Amino acid sequence: MSWDDKIEVQKGKLGEQIVDQYLKDNGIIPYIAVFDGPHPFDRLIASLDKKNIFIADIKTKARRNYYPDTGIDERQYKEYQYLTHKYNIRCFLFFVDESLGEIYGNFLDVLSQPEIVQYNGKTLQYPLIQGGIIYFSLARMKLIATINSQQVEALKRLSNRNYVYKEFYRLQEQIENES
């Protein structure tokens, strides 16, 4: 199986297309890497007036089921922080969420600010690192756009959020509640 045949790669490409179309429709230019392989970030974004330029990563994934958050690999987070500091360019994280039917996100420097969230009787401190993933509170996210029902259905067909996945997180939360 080739890289492009993987279901998560197909889902990611669809999410990138959805964000690209939104940006273009709103007069924002997404520059795409012309390279067949890993690249340092998904897009270079520029406004038509050249007054705003930043890098972006596009994640096509739903928020977590049992927490008010979503996240990225901690390794990628550190890479984006490095790029931000080395080149003095901001990084925006877009999340295409088929569960909520939304595109949301924010700049990494905003998402990285410490925040305490009360949720289901728990006190959560964000950013939250678990299992090599850094999670950011949904409260820090800005709604970018809603996605249409055809896009939601296409994304759901490519989703790995099957019963086993959901059951794992339900059991994980149950174990944490008993601790």
Steps between C-alpha positions, in 0.01 A plus 500: 500500500641838401494807725226664291281187531478528878156609619641760742702657217189519280306658785782751562510599134124554498529723808777699333284546189211626715723754679668606173162569341387702802819707489475563125133594530601761758785656303778324688773318309609152619843407364538123477827304522592354162690206638422129515589422858509646848508879517547740795141636495183463291452852366651843480204738524501857367239771476454667161626831643822326617448630854448158659719197441516190722550125483217257561440139583167342411376212713197308382377351822205530733535626853542237769175338606541530876707816536444858382813499288695388196867474431807422294812289541730654760791456256321713238416758764868537585590527130244778449626681809853480362394642162305777672793606714775451241327688217266725699196372313176397667346155460125445473342161571183422304282211616241358262253325731240272343335438837415868551483582127744786547840637416652663807846588623733768623858612503739273685613776736138550611432127536820459703393744772425323831131454570297322767169348390233348723329213318274224635624556855865490392761773496700484177816702439575587139705450302471139614756238394395135498657215308713719273204723405464860611135598543356848482172617649213552257432824689816646340385409150341749264224382271625543145209350302241229494533217252212376289323167548664338195846587637404370846380169353813463286718560806299257713547228237875548543487518881680259728252582778341160501346319796835361624653849500207651690493209747872546573449866598187418703693239698797735539273767647332246728840387634608863556175576684556201731856616586 
